[in-house]
Amino acid sequence: MTSSRAAFAAILGKDLRSELRTLQALPAMALFAVTTFVIFRFGLDRTQLSGSLAAGVLWATLLFAAVLGINRLFVAEREEGGFDAIRLAPVDRSVLFAAKATALVIYLAALELIAVPIFALFFLDSLAALGPLVAVLLLTDIGLAATGTLISSMAVNSRARDLLVPLVLLPLVVPLMIAASGATEPLMAMGGPGYHRFGTWLLVLGLYDLIFTLLGYAVFDFLLED
Amino acid sequence: MYGKGLKPLSIATVALLAVGLSLVFFYAPLDADQGFIQKIFYLHVPLAIVALVGFIVGGIFAIFHLRSGDSRWDAYSYVSIHISIIFGVAVLITGSIWAKASWGHWWVWDEPTLVSFLIVFLLYCTYYPFRYAIEDRERQARYASVFAVTAGAFVPLNFMAVRMAQSLVHPRVFATSTGGLPGSMMFTFLVCLAAFALLWVTLVKFELAAKSASGQVKRLRRALDAPSPGGRSRIAPEVS
């Protein structure tokens, strides 16, 4: 147990350190998100957003920015032999899944720390929605991280790496996006945040997180065999 | 060995389909509300149920494959998903026709079951590009099984999320309570459901038999040192 915890900390630390030093994924994700907001501003021809339109713009942008990061998640492992190292190490392979998913949650939180205030600055007339939005963001990040880690680890070992992640991931996270935008829509409603079915949507998000985290944990072993 | 029992199974399927369709057209009463077009219900709903169950069965075969490492289970899983996708195309087409006839539009976004089915269908459509993109045969089988298990767990979750996204749920022909359907309609429906389930099983067995035969031919050719025509083996799992 202690050895898995040490391995978890080591892999997570390695990932965060290498991301901090190379800055490969995060700046690209943030820049992509901000540019997408600008495109939505002209595509929709709106300077203010509220309700379902605000939720849609926010979640579509965050999702596509997340795909960029998910694409890169295992590239270093594949190119620098990290997969072989974890196979040789006498630790549980699921540790890699846990560490990578945690790293992804941290990346996504960092992305949202940049992108959501900018979104609010660009489009929202009040910041009241941002407080309760944190819960939605966090739960959605966990779900995205669980499915993203699973798909990314498979896609990275295929020929069509960059193609497979969006292709397989997008339909898989549709329920997550339904729940996330369902919870966000009343929060950003005109005239102050509402909480219509807020708890129910959080419950759906939590259920999705639980199922796909457990599933990823269970099947990840099979992806590292050979 | 997969061809065993295929002939009686095919005959039974054709017979049951014939019985089912004759019940649909000559026995089941006309729907008071929707008239003749409601009869597509006996085609659409059984197809959808069989396709969804087929997807989940594919996931269960994938679990067997992951646990045992026997590539035969992978072939079962692959063929189950394949036939279910073909059924899925039929479901979307018949659903569209029904939507056009009863609501006036080819596609209706506020019918949760139809939308859920589309999402599930789109997810399973990515099974093929996903599978072909992996070169190593053994790894391909393993990854495809992981996909099948994940997608199998996704099916019920997705139906729940889409159903909840509707602010008001349409009155439903069937799912509210089985008591809502008159006995003669229910009987016809159940016969059709059995017929399409049998059709699914028959088609799965046919594809497995075809794959096993072509695998045997290929092995014989290799033994005779003859070049094998075409390179389709990269895609589908081989059945020994």
Contacts between the chains, C-beta under 8 A, distances in Angstrom:
chain1	res1	chain2	res2	distance
A	147	B	150	7.9
A	150	B	146	7.6
A	150	B	150	6.6
A	154	B	130	7.7
A	154	B	134	7.9
A	154	B	143	5.0
A	154	B	146	6.7
A	154	B	147	7.4
A	155	B	133	7.8
A	157	B	134	6.7
A	157	B	139	6.8
A	157	B	143	7.6
A	158	B	130	7.6
A	158	B	133	3.9
A	158	B	134	4.6
A	158	B	135	7.8
A	158	B	143	7.8
A	159	B	133	5.0
A	159	B	134	7.5
A	159	B	135	6.5
A	160	B	129	7.0
A	160	B	133	4.2
A	163	B	129	7.5
A	163	B	133	7.5
A	164	B	126	8.0
A	164	B	129	7.1
A	164	B	130	5.9
A	164	B	133	5.8
A	167	B	126	5.0
A	167	B	129	6.2
A	167	B	130	7.3
A	168	B	123	7.6
A	168	B	126	4.7
A	168	B	130	5.7
A	168	B	147	7.3
A	171	B	119	5.9
A	171	B	122	4.6
A	171	B	123	3.8
A	171	B	126	6.6
A	172	B	123	6.1
A	172	B	150	7.3
A	172	B	151	7.6
A	172	B	154	6.1
A	174	B	119	5.0
A	174	B	158	6.6
A	174	B	161	7.6
A	175	B	154	7.6
A	175	B	157	5.5
A	175	B	158	5.0
A	175	B	160	7.6
A	175	B	161	3.5
A	175	B	162	7.4
A	178	B	161	4.7
A	178	B	162	6.5
A	178	B	164	7.7
A	178	B	165	4.9
A	179	B	161	5.9
A	179	B	164	7.9
A	182	B	164	7.5
A	182	B	165	6.1
A	200	B	164	6.9
A	201	B	164	8.0
A	204	B	160	7.3
A	204	B	161	5.9
A	204	B	164	6.6
A	207	B	157	7.2
A	208	B	157	6.3
A	208	B	161	7.7
A	211	B	153	6.0
A	211	B	157	6.2
A	212	B	150	7.7
A	212	B	153	7.7
A	215	B	149	7.2
A	215	B	150	6.1
A	215	B	153	5.6
A	219	B	66	7.1
A	219	B	146	4.8
A	219	B	149	6.0
A	219	B	150	7.1
A	222	B	66	5.3
A	222	B	142	5.4
A	222	B	145	7.4
A	222	B	146	5.9
A	223	B	142	7.3
A	223	B	143	6.9
A	223	B	146	6.3
A	225	B	142	6.8
A	226	B	136	7.7
A	226	B	138	6.9
A	226	B	139	6.1
